[in-house]
Amino acid sequence: MNVLVAEDNVVNQLLIQRLLTSLGINSTLVPDGQKAVDEYNTPSKEYDAILLDIHMPVMDGIAATHALRELGCVLPIVALTANVERTKEEYIEDGMSDFCPKPIKKDSLVRVLWTVAASNPQKRRRQDSTDDTNGSPNGGPKVPWALLIERNTLTRMLLHRFLTQLGWKCDTTADKAEALPLLDRRRYQVVILHSL
């Protein structure tokens, strides 16, 4: 997963980059909204999501969102903000997809990235070179893939066995943070998330 981040505060830049790296996510950092718009226009870059600080010099996050949407950007855009006076719905009305409150915590960032990754069907995913999605040698149906996210080891093993007996290929992981790189690597027909 590649994420474009616009944040003017150097300390916040380091924090966000460290959090994203710990999740296996590549990030490109820029210091303001105008630079984010310019970076989006760079044809050599392909991003999966954009994180925008709301209060930045040159061009703020809301103005950058408007500019990106005018350019036809359909990527998820997430507001990074400490402003508790605005609601999520207000950010969505401004063209954003979601928001992550500051100070940024790993759990909040994972939730937001998980939500935007799962709800972005137009995202082009790379096929893993070990994918067995070509079906049978005689051109039969493709083998479906499932991603299973389950904390309990025994439950995870039982569900994995059940899915493979049905003829599915299955990747498993214990939590949503570990699932983000898997979502970038392979296109799944179903994601099973057990949350308690």
VOGU-3710 file (C-alpha; in Angstrom, 3 decimals, decimal comma):
1> mnvlvaednv> 0,000/0,000/0,000  1,317/3,450/-0,948  0,045/6,473/0,951  0,600/10,156/0,213  0,777/12,226/3,421  0,565/16,029/3,607  1,655/17,302/7,030  3,577/20,498/7,820  4,729/19,607/11,342  8,068/17,745/11,260
11> vnqlliqrll> 7,366/15,822/14,478  3,990/14,671/13,148  5,644/13,710/9,834  8,093/11,444/11,674  5,332/9,923/13,802  3,065/9,204/10,834  5,893/7,791/8,761  7,006/5,534/11,618  3,436/4,280/12,188  2,892/3,599/8,485
21> tslginstlv> 6,244/1,825/8,159  5,400/-0,380/11,156  2,243/-1,428/9,265  4,198/-2,280/6,128  2,892/0,773/4,281  5,041/2,969/2,041  4,576/6,696/2,472  5,544/9,866/0,641  5,563/12,987/2,838  4,931/16,525/1,611
31> pdgqkavdey> 4,712/19,721/3,732  1,464/21,267/2,414  -1,681/20,722/0,382  -0,307/22,258/-2,811  2,611/19,843/-2,752  0,114/16,975/-2,270  -1,799/18,078/-5,368  1,469/18,383/-7,304  2,620/14,936/-6,122  -0,732/13,373/-7,099
41> ntpskeydai> -0,221/14,774/-10,600  3,155/13,020/-10,910  2,411/10,179/-13,325  5,174/7,940/-11,980  3,434/7,687/-8,596  0,448/5,459/-7,880  -1,175/5,926/-4,473  -3,836/3,957/-2,631  -4,876/6,712/-0,204  -4,078/10,307/0,734
51> lldihmpvmd> -3,769/11,608/4,309  -4,147/15,386/4,631  -3,537/17,567/7,650  -6,328/20,140/7,812  -4,284/23,171/8,931  -1,242/23,697/6,688  0,461/26,677/5,062  0,145/27,422/1,319  -2,933/25,188/0,862  -4,887/23,564/3,688
61> giaathalre> -6,330/20,062/3,649  -9,850/21,063/2,645  -8,666/23,221/-0,278  -6,327/20,396/-1,339  -9,231/17,927/-1,220  -11,320/20,191/-3,465  -8,396/20,551/-5,901  -7,788/16,783/-5,951  -11,458/15,992/-6,542  -11,572/18,576/-9,363
71> lgcvlpival> -8,670/16,698/-10,959  -10,793/13,543/-10,898  -9,071/11,926/-7,920  -11,181/9,008/-6,646  -8,678/7,837/-4,035  -9,732/7,810/-0,385  -8,723/11,106/1,257  -8,415/11,078/5,048  -8,381/14,220/7,198  -5,736/14,371/9,935
81> tanvertkee> -6,995/16,800/12,533  -7,102/17,793/16,180  -10,243/19,864/15,509  -13,020/18,386/17,644  -15,566/20,996/16,543  -16,133/19,424/13,118  -17,823/16,064/12,582  -16,876/13,234/10,256  -19,928/14,080/8,152  -18,651/17,641/7,628
91> yiedgmsdfc> -15,330/16,321/6,345  -17,195/13,938/4,025  -19,251/16,884/2,727  -15,924/18,540/1,873  -15,003/15,532/-0,300  -12,991/13,520/2,193  -13,555/9,824/2,850  -12,826/9,671/6,579  -10,813/11,334/9,330  -8,170/10,329/11,858
101> pkpikkdslv> -7,967/12,367/15,082  -4,744/13,868/16,385  -2,705/12,972/18,280  -2,529/10,024/15,897  -2,656/6,623/17,539  -1,829/3,358/15,798  -5,266/1,849/16,442  -7,036/4,879/14,928  -4,760/4,881/11,891  -5,268/1,139/11,347
111> rvlwtvaasn> -9,052/1,551/11,597  -9,105/4,347/9,041  -6,726/2,644/6,601  -8,585/-0,641/6,963  -11,894/1,113/6,233  -10,630/2,958/3,160  -8,764/-0,085/1,794  -11,797/-2,331/2,195  -14,217/0,222/0,719  -12,145/1,134/-2,351
121> pqkrrrqdst> -13,133/-1,438/-5,018  -11,689/0,585/-7,921  -8,194/0,224/-6,467  -5,981/-1,793/-8,789  -4,235/-4,516/-6,806  -1,061/-6,327/-7,793  -1,302/-10,085/-8,107  1,144/-12,015/-5,997  3,484/-14,097/-8,145  2,514/-17,149/-6,097
131> ddtngspngg> -1,205/-16,611/-6,725  -3,065/-19,687/-7,884  -5,846/-17,744/-9,592  -5,401/-19,282/-13,028  -7,686/-22,180/-12,195  -7,209/-25,658/-13,537  -4,706/-26,448/-16,301  -7,538/-26,889/-18,806  -8,828/-23,368/-18,216  -11,340/-24,203/-15,495
141> pkvpwallie> -12,732/-21,708/-12,987  -10,421/-19,503/-10,973  -9,595/-20,506/-7,422  -11,195/-17,989/-5,018  -9,126/-16,367/-2,270  -10,259/-15,490/1,241  -8,541/-13,361/3,865  -9,283/-14,554/7,394  -8,587/-12,197/10,301  -9,078/-13,926/13,629
151> rntltrmllh> -7,252/-13,493/16,956  -8,034/-16,894/18,406  -5,540/-19,437/17,030  -7,862/-22,446/17,270  -10,768/-20,628/15,604  -8,410/-19,370/12,888  -7,175/-22,918/12,207  -10,730/-24,358/12,084  -11,980/-21,649/9,727  -8,903/-22,088/7,532
161> rfltqlgwkc> -9,528/-25,838/7,323  -13,218/-25,271/6,525  -12,429/-22,793/3,705  -9,749/-25,008/2,165  -12,132/-27,990/2,228  -14,545/-25,847/0,212  -11,790/-25,358/-2,379  -10,776/-21,824/-1,361  -7,234/-20,543/-1,018  -6,845/-18,731/2,282
171> dttadkaeal> -4,462/-16,244/3,893  -4,766/-15,853/7,656  -3,633/-13,262/10,141  -4,290/-12,413/13,774  -5,123/-8,720/13,451  -6,160/-5,938/11,072  -2,766/-4,229/11,114  -1,112/-7,364/9,717  -3,880/-7,635/7,103  -3,160/-4,296/5,400
181> plldrrryqv> -0,075/-5,506/3,471  -1,986/-8,653/2,465  -4,808/-6,556/1,010  -2,245/-4,741/-1,101  -0,636/-7,955/-2,296  -3,637/-9,990/-3,399  -7,221/-9,515/-4,582  -9,599/-11,369/-2,267  -13,124/-12,465/-3,100  -14,038/-12,379/0,579
191> vilhsl> -12,563/-10,952/3,788  -13,651/-12,562/7,037  -13,066/-10,323/10,024  -13,957/-11,629/13,470  -14,258/-8,769/15,937  -15,215/-8,961/19,594
//
